[in-house]
Amino acid sequence: MRIGQRLGSLVISDIRAMSRACEAVGGINLGQGVCDLPTPPPVAAAANAAIDKSIAIYTAPEGIKPLREAIAADLGRRYGAEYDAASEVVVSSGATGAFAASLLALLDPGDEVILFEPYYGYHLNTVLTLGLKPVLVPTRPPSWEIDREAFARAIGPKTRAVVVCTPSNPSGKVWTEEELDWLADAIEAHDLIAITDEIYEHIAFDGTKHVPLATRKNARARTVSIAGFSKTFAVTGWRLGYLTAPPEAARRITVAHDLLYVCAPTPLQHAMVAGLAMPESYFKGIGAGYQRKRDILCSALADAGLTPYVPKGAYYVLADIRKLGAPNAKAAAMMLLEKVKIASVPGTSFYADPVGETLSRFCFAKEDEVLEEAARRIRSLA
């Protein structure tokens, strides 16, 4: 069989690979962000009701009207951002599906896309797969400040877009209003498209608030804002996301989404209408619950000498794993799995820079008792 080489350089991600290795030894998976927490009963009940009623045929490629209206209402209530549900909201097959459809619809092969490092590996690989060129701009721990001079140098005649993940996977950075305003000015000055990944919008800590780029200055006119339900309702396997964009961009993305996925899962779209109708106390409690989990894990990492860069948002933490004495990040991750049956993800999954060899990413989206056991095992490394 003659096989094309478009994806020849890509392999299964270290995130997936570590999950499989963890399963093989019966370990605790702090690698992949599977978020194995209970699904809220109203969401599960609504999904079951839709299935019981045989609500199973194709929907419109942009999603069912009640869900798009619920999304628009939620954004207006939460951020004061008024969107037209009919022309500016698209329901997608996961946030990754929204990202792929957006790149396919709005950019051309050879265009350059700026990513901030550490990046989410699926962002990078989707850019590569579609024939686009990634250009990396570093952020620096512990506060993950943006190298603005490097950003200015990264912009060239082929630069068309910039990707922003806030709250960030993997660093946990939450962009400040000042940083967002700086970027809003930059994308306007250079005629760039901003594509934001805001899937962790409800997971922010220590009084930090998530602010969408599209709400700052004139950014909305050139921003595609991607979010979803996987993290908010602990349904990562349901593959339901959404985006908002100016009408013409949303129309083109809808065409691309139809081509790639046809539509998001029908009964599960109905379940998300119920999810968005849950009381505000539920959404406020998400961040508080994860902050407690963050503190459990970060405390154990610090006690073991694996210095954590304590995140401001999302549910991951990058930690310095040099104390383990392994030759590289992948070897360190395998050492953790062999010694204490804890899976993490090598920092090289998120970095082209060699600093990735000194880091590993840990996920704390686990039940408390599982996380406490993981903390006990990590402390045994001290």
C-alpha positions as a Markdown table, in Angstrom:
| # | Residue | x | y | z |
|---|---|---|---|---|
| 1 | Met | 0.0 | 0.0 | 0.0 |
| 2 | Arg | 1.4 | 3.4 | -1.0 |
| 3 | Ile | 0.7 | 5.8 | 1.9 |
| 4 | Gly | 0.7 | 9.6 | 1.6 |
| 5 | Gln | 3.2 | 11.5 | 3.7 |
| 6 | Arg | 1.1 | 14.4 | 4.9 |
| 7 | Leu | 0.9 | 13.0 | 8.4 |
| 8 | Gly | 4.1 | 10.9 | 8.2 |
| 9 | Ser | 5.9 | 12.9 | 10.8 |
| 10 | Leu | 3.0 | 12.7 | 13.3 |
| 11 | Val | 2.7 | 10.0 | 15.9 |
| 12 | Ile | 0.1 | 9.3 | 18.6 |
| 13 | Ser | 0.5 | 12.0 | 21.2 |
| 14 | Asp | 2.5 | 11.4 | 24.4 |
| 15 | Ile | -0.8 | 12.2 | 26.2 |
| 16 | Arg | -2.4 | 9.2 | 24.7 |
| 17 | Ala | 0.7 | 7.1 | 24.9 |
| 18 | Met | 1.1 | 7.7 | 28.7 |
| 19 | Ser | -2.6 | 6.9 | 29.2 |
| 20 | Arg | -2.1 | 3.5 | 27.6 |
| 21 | Ala | 1.1 | 2.9 | 29.5 |
| 22 | Cys | -0.7 | 3.8 | 32.8 |
| 23 | Glu | -3.6 | 1.5 | 32.0 |
| 24 | Ala | -1.2 | -1.4 | 31.4 |
| 25 | Val | 0.2 | -1.1 | 34.9 |
| 26 | Gly | -3.1 | -0.2 | 36.7 |
| 27 | Gly | -1.7 | 3.2 | 37.7 |
| 28 | Ile | -3.3 | 6.6 | 38.5 |
| 29 | Asn | -3.6 | 8.6 | 35.4 |
| 30 | Leu | -2.6 | 12.2 | 36.0 |
| 31 | Gly | -1.5 | 12.6 | 32.4 |
| 32 | Gln | -4.5 | 12.9 | 30.1 |
| 33 | Gly | -7.2 | 15.4 | 31.1 |
| 34 | Val | -9.9 | 12.8 | 31.1 |
| 35 | Cys | -11.8 | 14.6 | 33.9 |
| 36 | Asp | -13.3 | 11.4 | 35.4 |
| 37 | Leu | -15.6 | 13.2 | 37.7 |
| 38 | Pro | -19.4 | 12.6 | 37.9 |
| 39 | Thr | -21.6 | 14.1 | 35.2 |
| 40 | Pro | -24.2 | 16.5 | 36.8 |
| 41 | Pro | -27.5 | 14.7 | 37.1 |
| 42 | Pro | -29.6 | 17.3 | 35.2 |
| 43 | Val | -27.2 | 16.9 | 32.2 |
| 44 | Ala | -27.2 | 13.1 | 32.3 |
| 45 | Ala | -31.0 | 13.1 | 32.7 |
| 46 | Ala | -31.5 | 15.4 | 29.7 |
| 47 | Ala | -29.2 | 13.2 | 27.5 |
| 48 | Asn | -31.1 | 10.1 | 28.6 |
| 49 | Ala | -34.4 | 11.7 | 27.9 |
| 50 | Ala | -33.4 | 12.7 | 24.4 |
| 51 | Ile | -32.2 | 9.2 | 23.7 |
| 52 | Asp | -35.4 | 7.7 | 25.1 |
| 53 | Lys | -37.4 | 10.0 | 22.7 |
| 54 | Ser | -35.3 | 8.8 | 19.8 |
| 55 | Ile | -33.9 | 12.3 | 19.1 |
| 56 | Ala | -31.2 | 11.0 | 16.9 |
| 57 | Ile | -31.3 | 12.4 | 13.4 |
| 58 | Tyr | -28.8 | 14.9 | 12.0 |
| 59 | Thr | -29.1 | 18.5 | 13.2 |
| 60 | Ala | -28.1 | 21.6 | 11.3 |
| 61 | Pro | -24.3 | 21.7 | 11.0 |
| 62 | Glu | -24.3 | 24.8 | 13.2 |
| 63 | Gly | -26.2 | 23.0 | 16.0 |
| 64 | Ile | -29.8 | 23.0 | 17.3 |
| 65 | Lys | -31.5 | 26.4 | 17.7 |
| 66 | Pro | -32.3 | 26.0 | 21.5 |
| 67 | Leu | -28.6 | 25.3 | 22.3 |
| 68 | Arg | -27.3 | 28.2 | 20.2 |
| 69 | Glu | -29.8 | 30.5 | 21.9 |
| 70 | Ala | -28.8 | 29.2 | 25.3 |
| 71 | Ile | -25.1 | 29.8 | 24.5 |
| 72 | Ala | -25.8 | 33.3 | 23.4 |
| 73 | Ala | -27.8 | 34.0 | 26.5 |
| 74 | Asp | -25.1 | 32.6 | 28.7 |
| 75 | Leu | -22.4 | 34.8 | 27.1 |
| 76 | Gly | -24.6 | 37.9 | 27.5 |
| 77 | Arg | -25.3 | 37.1 | 31.1 |
| 78 | Arg | -21.7 | 36.2 | 32.0 |
| 79 | Tyr | -19.6 | 38.6 | 30.0 |
| 80 | Gly | -22.0 | 41.2 | 28.7 |
| 81 | Ala | -21.3 | 40.1 | 25.2 |
| 82 | Glu | -24.4 | 40.1 | 22.9 |
| 83 | Tyr | -24.3 | 37.5 | 20.1 |
| 84 | Asp | -26.8 | 36.6 | 17.5 |
| 85 | Ala | -27.6 | 33.0 | 18.0 |
| 86 | Ala | -28.6 | 32.5 | 14.3 |
| 87 | Ser | -25.5 | 34.0 | 12.7 |
| 88 | Glu | -22.7 | 34.1 | 15.2 |
| 89 | Val | -22.9 | 30.9 | 17.2 |
| 90 | Val | -21.8 | 27.5 | 16.0 |
| 91 | Val | -22.0 | 24.2 | 18.0 |
| 92 | Ser | -19.1 | 21.9 | 17.2 |
| 93 | Ser | -17.8 | 18.4 | 17.6 |
| 94 | Gly | -15.7 | 19.3 | 20.6 |
| 95 | Ala | -13.5 | 22.4 | 21.0 |
| 96 | Thr | -10.8 | 20.6 | 18.9 |
| 97 | Gly | -13.4 | 20.2 | 16.1 |
| 98 | Ala | -14.2 | 24.0 | 16.3 |
| 99 | Phe | -10.4 | 24.7 | 16.1 |
| 100 | Ala | -9.9 | 22.5 | 13.1 |
| 101 | Ala | -12.9 | 23.8 | 11.3 |
| 102 | Ser | -11.8 | 27.4 | 12.0 |
| 103 | Leu | -8.3 | 26.9 | 10.6 |
| 104 | Leu | -9.7 | 25.1 | 7.6 |
| 105 | Ala | -12.3 | 27.8 | 6.9 |
| 106 | Leu | -10.3 | 30.9 | 7.5 |
| 107 | Leu | -6.7 | 30.2 | 6.6 |
| 108 | Asp | -4.8 | 29.0 | 3.5 |
| 109 | Pro | -1.9 | 26.6 | 3.2 |
| 110 | Gly | 1.4 | 28.4 | 3.9 |
| 111 | Asp | -0.1 | 30.9 | 6.2 |
| 112 | Glu | 1.7 | 31.4 | 9.5 |
| 113 | Val | 0.1 | 31.0 | 12.8 |
| 114 | Ile | 1.5 | 32.3 | 16.1 |
| 115 | Leu | 1.3 | 29.9 | 19.1 |
| 116 | Phe | 2.4 | 30.7 | 22.6 |
| 117 | Glu | 4.8 | 28.3 | 24.2 |
| 118 | Pro | 4.1 | 26.1 | 26.1 |
| 119 | Tyr | 1.4 | 25.2 | 23.6 |
| 120 | Tyr | -1.4 | 22.6 | 23.6 |
| 121 | Gly | -0.1 | 19.8 | 21.3 |
| 122 | Tyr | -3.4 | 19.4 | 19.5 |
| 123 | His | -3.2 | 23.1 | 18.5 |
| 124 | Leu | 0.3 | 22.7 | 17.0 |
| 125 | Asn | -0.5 | 19.4 | 15.2 |
| 126 | Thr | -3.7 | 20.7 | 13.7 |
| 127 | Val | -1.8 | 23.7 | 12.4 |
| 128 | Leu | 0.8 | 21.4 | 10.8 |
| 129 | Thr | -1.8 | 19.0 | 9.4 |
| 130 | Leu | -3.6 | 21.7 | 7.5 |
| 131 | Gly | -0.4 | 22.9 | 5.8 |
| 132 | Leu | 0.0 | 26.0 | 8.0 |
| 133 | Lys | 3.3 | 27.1 | 9.6 |
| 134 | Pro | 3.5 | 27.5 | 13.4 |
| 135 | Val | 5.6 | 30.3 | 14.8 |
| 136 | Leu | 6.3 | 30.0 | 18.5 |
| 137 | Val | 6.5 | 32.8 | 21.0 |
| 138 | Pro | 7.6 | 32.0 | 24.5 |
| 139 | Thr | 6.0 | 32.7 | 27.8 |
| 140 | Arg | 8.1 | 32.6 | 31.0 |
| 141 | Pro | 7.4 | 31.0 | 34.3 |
| 142 | Pro | 6.5 | 31.4 | 37.1 |
| 143 | Ser | 3.9 | 34.0 | 35.9 |
| 144 | Trp | 4.1 | 33.0 | 32.2 |
| 145 | Glu | 4.7 | 36.5 | 31.0 |
| 146 | Ile | 4.6 | 36.9 | 27.2 |
| 147 | Asp | 7.8 | 37.8 | 25.4 |
| 148 | Arg | 6.4 | 40.7 | 23.6 |
| 149 | Glu | 9.6 | 41.5 | 21.7 |
| 150 | Ala | 9.6 | 37.9 | 20.4 |
| 151 | Phe | 5.9 | 38.4 | 19.4 |
| 152 | Ala | 6.8 | 41.5 | 17.4 |
| 153 | Arg | 9.6 | 39.6 | 15.7 |
| 154 | Ala | 7.3 | 36.7 | 14.9 |
| 155 | Ile | 5.0 | 38.8 | 12.7 |
| 156 | Gly | 5.9 | 38.6 | 9.1 |
| 157 | Pro | 4.2 | 39.0 | 5.7 |
| 158 | Lys | 2.6 | 35.5 | 5.9 |
| 159 | Thr | 1.3 | 35.8 | 9.5 |
| 160 | Arg | -2.5 | 35.5 | 9.5 |
| 161 | Ala | -3.5 | 34.3 | 12.9 |
| 162 | Val | -2.6 | 34.0 | 16.6 |
| 163 | Val | -3.9 | 31.3 | 18.9 |
| 164 | Val | -4.6 | 32.1 | 22.6 |
| 165 | Cys | -5.4 | 29.5 | 25.2 |
| 166 | Thr | -6.8 | 31.0 | 28.4 |
| 167 | Pro | -7.0 | 29.6 | 31.0 |
| 168 | Ser | -4.0 | 27.8 | 29.5 |
| 169 | Asn | -3.4 | 24.1 | 29.0 |
| 170 | Pro | -0.7 | 23.3 | 30.1 |
| 171 | Ser | 0.7 | 26.3 | 32.0 |
| 172 | Gly | -2.5 | 27.4 | 33.9 |
| 173 | Lys | -1.8 | 31.0 | 32.7 |
| 174 | Val | -4.9 | 33.2 | 32.8 |
| 175 | Trp | -4.5 | 36.2 | 30.6 |
| 176 | Thr | -4.9 | 39.6 | 32.3 |
| 177 | Glu | -7.0 | 42.4 | 30.9 |
| 178 | Glu | -3.8 | 44.4 | 30.2 |
| 179 | Glu | -2.4 | 41.5 | 28.2 |
| 180 | Leu | -5.6 | 41.0 | 26.3 |
| 181 | Asp | -5.8 | 44.7 | 25.5 |
| 182 | Trp | -2.2 | 44.6 | 24.2 |
| 183 | Leu | -3.1 | 41.6 | 22.0 |
| 184 | Ala | -6.3 | 43.4 | 20.8 |
| 185 | Asp | -4.2 | 46.3 | 19.6 |
| 186 | Ala | -1.7 | 44.0 | 18.0 |
| 187 | Ile | -4.1 | 42.0 | 16.0 |
| 188 | Glu | -5.8 | 45.1 | 14.8 |
| 189 | Ala | -2.6 | 46.8 | 13.8 |
| 190 | His | -1.4 | 43.7 | 11.9 |
| 191 | Asp | -4.7 | 42.6 | 10.5 |
| 192 | Leu | -4.6 | 39.2 | 12.2 |
| 193 | Ile | -7.3 | 36.7 | 13.2 |
| 194 | Ala | -7.3 | 35.6 | 16.9 |
| 195 | Ile | -8.5 | 32.1 | 17.6 |
| 196 | Thr | -9.0 | 31.7 | 21.4 |
| 197 | Asp | -9.4 | 28.4 | 23.3 |
| 198 | Glu | -11.5 | 29.2 | 26.4 |
| 199 | Ile | -12.6 | 25.6 | 27.3 |
| 200 | Tyr | -11.4 | 26.1 | 30.9 |
| 201 | Glu | -13.3 | 29.4 | 31.3 |
| 202 | His | -15.0 | 28.3 | 34.6 |
| 203 | Ile | -11.7 | 27.0 | 36.2 |
| 204 | Ala | -9.8 | 29.9 | 37.6 |
| 205 | Phe | -8.2 | 30.3 | 41.1 |
| 206 | Asp | -7.2 | 32.7 | 43.8 |
| 207 | Gly | -9.8 | 35.3 | 42.7 |
| 208 | Thr | -8.6 | 35.3 | 39.1 |
| 209 | Lys | -11.4 | 35.9 | 36.6 |
| 210 | His | -11.5 | 34.7 | 33.0 |
| 211 | Val | -12.0 | 37.5 | 30.5 |
| 212 | Pro | -12.7 | 36.7 | 26.8 |
| 213 | Leu | -10.4 | 38.5 | 24.3 |
| 214 | Ala | -13.5 | 39.3 | 22.2 |
| 215 | Thr | -14.8 | 41.6 | 25.0 |
| 216 | Arg | -11.7 | 43.8 | 24.8 |
| 217 | Lys | -11.3 | 46.9 | 22.7 |
| 218 | Asn | -12.0 | 46.2 | 19.0 |
| 219 | Ala | -11.0 | 42.5 | 19.1 |
| 220 | Arg | -14.4 | 41.0 | 18.6 |
| 221 | Ala | -14.4 | 41.9 | 14.9 |
| 222 | Arg | -11.4 | 39.6 | 14.2 |
| 223 | Thr | -11.8 | 37.0 | 17.0 |
| 224 | Val | -13.1 | 33.4 | 16.9 |
| 225 | Ser | -13.8 | 32.4 | 20.5 |
| 226 | Ile | -13.9 | 28.7 | 21.1 |
| 227 | Ala | -15.3 | 27.1 | 24.3 |
| 228 | Gly | -17.3 | 24.0 | 25.2 |
| 229 | Phe | -18.9 | 21.7 | 27.7 |
| 230 | Ser | -16.4 | 18.9 | 28.3 |
| 231 | Lys | -14.6 | 20.5 | 31.3 |
| 232 | Thr | -17.6 | 22.4 | 32.7 |
| 233 | Phe | -19.8 | 19.3 | 33.0 |
| 234 | Ala | -17.1 | 16.6 | 33.1 |
| 235 | Val | -18.2 | 15.0 | 29.8 |
| 236 | Thr | -14.9 | 15.0 | 27.9 |
| 237 | Gly | -16.0 | 11.9 | 25.8 |
| 238 | Trp | -19.2 | 13.6 | 24.6 |
| 239 | Arg | -17.3 | 15.8 | 22.2 |
| 240 | Leu | -19.4 | 19.0 | 22.3 |
| 241 | Gly | -18.0 | 22.4 | 21.9 |
| 242 | Tyr | -19.0 | 25.7 | 20.4 |
| 243 | Leu | -17.6 | 28.9 | 19.0 |
| 244 | Thr | -18.7 | 32.5 | 18.4 |
| 245 | Ala | -17.4 | 34.6 | 15.5 |
| 246 | Pro | -18.4 | 37.4 | 13.2 |
| 247 | Pro | -21.2 | 36.3 | 10.8 |
| 248 | Glu | -19.2 | 35.7 | 7.7 |
| 249 | Ala | -16.5 | 33.8 | 9.6 |
| 250 | Ala | -19.1 | 31.8 | 11.4 |
| 251 | Arg | -20.8 | 30.9 | 8.0 |
| 252 | Arg | -17.5 | 29.7 | 6.6 |
| 253 | Ile | -16.7 | 27.7 | 9.7 |
| 254 | Thr | -20.1 | 26.1 | 9.6 |
| 255 | Val | -19.4 | 24.9 | 6.0 |
| 256 | Ala | -16.1 | 23.4 | 7.2 |
| 257 | His | -17.6 | 21.8 | 10.2 |
| 258 | Asp | -20.3 | 20.2 | 8.0 |
| 259 | Leu | -17.6 | 18.8 | 5.8 |
| 260 | Leu | -15.5 | 17.4 | 8.7 |
| 261 | Tyr | -18.1 | 16.3 | 11.2 |
| 262 | Val | -21.7 | 16.8 | 9.7 |
| 263 | Cys | -22.9 | 17.8 | 13.1 |
| 264 | Ala | -22.3 | 17.5 | 16.8 |
| 265 | Pro | -24.0 | 14.5 | 18.6 |
| 266 | Thr | -27.7 | 15.2 | 18.5 |
| 267 | Pro | -29.1 | 14.0 | 21.9 |
| 268 | Leu | -26.1 | 15.4 | 23.7 |
| 269 | Gln | -26.8 | 18.9 | 22.2 |
| 270 | His | -30.1 | 18.7 | 24.0 |
| 271 | Ala | -28.4 | 17.8 | 27.2 |
| 272 | Met | -26.3 | 20.9 | 27.1 |
| 273 | Val | -29.4 | 23.1 | 27.0 |
| 274 | Ala | -30.2 | 21.7 | 30.5 |
| 275 | Gly | -26.6 | 22.1 | 31.5 |
| 276 | Leu | -26.5 | 25.8 | 30.7 |
| 277 | Ala | -29.8 | 26.2 | 32.7 |
| 278 | Met | -28.1 | 25.0 | 35.9 |
| 279 | Pro | -27.9 | 27.5 | 38.8 |
| 280 | Glu | -25.0 | 29.9 | 39.0 |
| 281 | Ser | -23.9 | 28.3 | 42.2 |
| 282 | Tyr | -22.9 | 25.3 | 40.1 |
| 283 | Phe | -20.6 | 27.3 | 37.9 |
| 284 | Lys | -19.1 | 29.2 | 40.8 |
| 285 | Gly | -18.4 | 26.0 | 42.6 |
| 286 | Ile | -16.3 | 24.5 | 39.7 |
| 287 | Gly | -13.3 | 26.8 | 40.3 |
| 288 | Ala | -13.4 | 26.4 | 44.1 |
| 289 | Gly | -13.5 | 22.6 | 43.8 |
| 290 | Tyr | -10.6 | 22.5 | 41.4 |
| 291 | Gln | -8.6 | 24.9 | 43.5 |
| 292 | Arg | -8.7 | 22.5 | 46.4 |
| 293 | Lys | -7.6 | 19.7 | 44.1 |
| 294 | Arg | -4.8 | 21.9 | 42.8 |
| 295 | Asp | -3.5 | 22.5 | 46.3 |
| 296 | Ile | -3.5 | 18.8 | 47.1 |
| 297 | Leu | -1.4 | 18.0 | 44.1 |
| 298 | Cys | 0.9 | 21.0 | 44.2 |
| 299 | Ser | 1.7 | 20.4 | 47.9 |
| 300 | Ala | 2.7 | 16.8 | 47.2 |
| 301 | Leu | 4.9 | 17.8 | 44.2 |
| 302 | Ala | 6.6 | 20.4 | 46.3 |
| 303 | Asp | 7.2 | 18.0 | 49.2 |
| 304 | Ala | 8.8 | 15.5 | 46.7 |
| 305 | Gly | 11.1 | 18.2 | 45.3 |
| 306 | Leu | 9.3 | 18.3 | 42.0 |
| 307 | Thr | 8.8 | 22.1 | 42.1 |
| 308 | Pro | 5.3 | 22.9 | 40.7 |
| 309 | Tyr | 4.5 | 26.1 | 38.8 |
| 310 | Val | 1.2 | 26.7 | 40.6 |
| 311 | Pro | -1.5 | 27.4 | 38.0 |
| 312 | Lys | -4.0 | 30.3 | 38.0 |
| 313 | Gly | -6.5 | 28.3 | 36.0 |
| 314 | Ala | -7.4 | 25.1 | 34.1 |
| 315 | Tyr | -6.7 | 21.7 | 35.8 |
| 316 | Tyr | -3.0 | 21.0 | 35.0 |
| 317 | Val | 0.3 | 21.9 | 36.6 |
| 318 | Leu | 3.7 | 21.8 | 35.1 |
| 319 | Ala | 6.4 | 20.7 | 37.5 |
| 320 | Asp | 10.2 | 20.6 | 37.4 |
| 321 | Ile | 11.2 | 16.9 | 37.3 |
| 322 | Arg | 15.0 | 17.2 | 37.2 |
| 323 | Lys | 15.3 | 15.9 | 40.7 |
| 324 | Leu | 14.4 | 12.4 | 39.4 |
| 325 | Gly | 17.8 | 12.4 | 37.6 |
| 326 | Ala | 16.4 | 11.0 | 34.3 |
| 327 | Pro | 18.1 | 11.9 | 31.1 |
| 328 | Asn | 15.1 | 13.5 | 29.6 |
| 329 | Ala | 11.4 | 14.3 | 30.2 |
| 330 | Lys | 10.0 | 11.1 | 28.7 |
| 331 | Ala | 12.4 | 9.0 | 30.7 |
| 332 | Ala | 11.3 | 10.9 | 33.9 |
| 333 | Ala | 7.7 | 10.3 | 33.1 |
| 334 | Met | 8.3 | 6.6 | 32.7 |
| 335 | Met | 10.3 | 6.5 | 35.9 |
| 336 | Leu | 7.3 | 8.0 | 37.8 |
| 337 | Leu | 5.1 | 5.4 | 36.2 |
| 338 | Glu | 7.4 | 2.5 | 37.1 |
| 339 | Lys | 8.2 | 3.7 | 40.7 |
| 340 | Val | 4.9 | 4.9 | 42.0 |
| 341 | Lys | 2.4 | 4.1 | 39.1 |
| 342 | Ile | 1.6 | 7.8 | 38.5 |
| 343 | Ala | 1.2 | 8.9 | 34.8 |
| 344 | Ser | 2.2 | 12.4 | 33.7 |
| 345 | Val | 3.0 | 13.9 | 30.3 |
| 346 | Pro | 6.5 | 14.9 | 29.3 |
| 347 | Gly | 7.0 | 18.6 | 28.9 |
| 348 | Thr | 8.3 | 18.0 | 25.4 |
| 349 | Ser | 4.6 | 17.5 | 24.4 |
| 350 | Phe | 4.2 | 21.3 | 24.9 |
| 351 | Tyr | 7.6 | 22.7 | 24.0 |
| 352 | Ala | 9.9 | 22.9 | 21.0 |
| 353 | Asp | 12.3 | 24.7 | 23.4 |
| 354 | Pro | 14.7 | 22.4 | 25.3 |
| 355 | Val | 13.2 | 23.6 | 28.6 |
| 356 | Gly | 10.5 | 21.0 | 27.9 |
| 357 | Glu | 12.9 | 18.3 | 28.9 |
| 358 | Thr | 12.9 | 19.6 | 32.5 |
| 359 | Leu | 9.1 | 19.5 | 32.9 |
| 360 | Ser | 6.2 | 17.2 | 33.2 |
| 361 | Arg | 2.5 | 18.0 | 33.2 |
| 362 | Phe | 0.1 | 16.6 | 35.9 |
| 363 | Cys | -3.7 | 16.7 | 35.8 |
| 364 | Phe | -5.7 | 17.1 | 39.0 |
| 365 | Ala | -9.2 | 16.5 | 37.5 |
| 366 | Lys | -9.7 | 13.5 | 39.7 |
| 367 | Glu | -11.9 | 12.4 | 42.6 |
| 368 | Asp | -10.5 | 13.6 | 45.9 |
| 369 | Glu | -9.7 | 10.1 | 47.2 |
| 370 | Val | -7.8 | 9.2 | 44.0 |
| 371 | Leu | -5.9 | 12.5 | 44.1 |
| 372 | Glu | -5.0 | 12.0 | 47.8 |
| 373 | Glu | -3.6 | 8.5 | 47.0 |
| 374 | Ala | -1.7 | 10.0 | 44.1 |
| 375 | Ala | -0.3 | 12.7 | 46.5 |
| 376 | Arg | 0.8 | 10.0 | 48.9 |
| 377 | Arg | 2.7 | 8.1 | 46.2 |
| 378 | Ile | 4.3 | 11.3 | 44.9 |
| 379 | Arg | 5.5 | 12.2 | 48.4 |
| 380 | Ser | 7.1 | 8.8 | 48.7 |
| 381 | Leu | 9.7 | 10.0 | 46.2 |
| 382 | Ala | 11.1 | 12.6 | 48.6 |
